[in-house]
Amino acid sequence: MESKLEKIIIEKLNSIEKDLAYIKQHMMEREDALSEEEFNAYIRSFDGENLVSLKDAKKQLGI
C-alpha cells in the first residue's frame, strides 16, 4: 500500500509528465523562431520583383 508521501510524489510526477507533454506539443526551440529582421526579409521575398513565372522557372531548370 502506498504511503501518503508516495502518493504525493506520484501525483507531482504525473503533473510534471503532463506539463512536459504540453511543452513538447506546443513550444518550439528558440533557434527555430525567426528574428524580426529575418521575418521582414522573408516577407520582402514575396515582392513582385523576386517572383519568377512558372514558365521561366521551367526554362531555368531545363524542363
C-alpha angles and dihedrals in degrees: 000000000000118000121229091256092051090051091052092048092050091049091050092048091049089051091051090048091053091048092051092049089052092048092049091051100042108027133070138202116273092235089057092062120088120238116233089257092051091047092051090049089051091052091047089054088071093061113124093248090060096050123094125204119244089244092055092044091054090048092051091049093046094240 
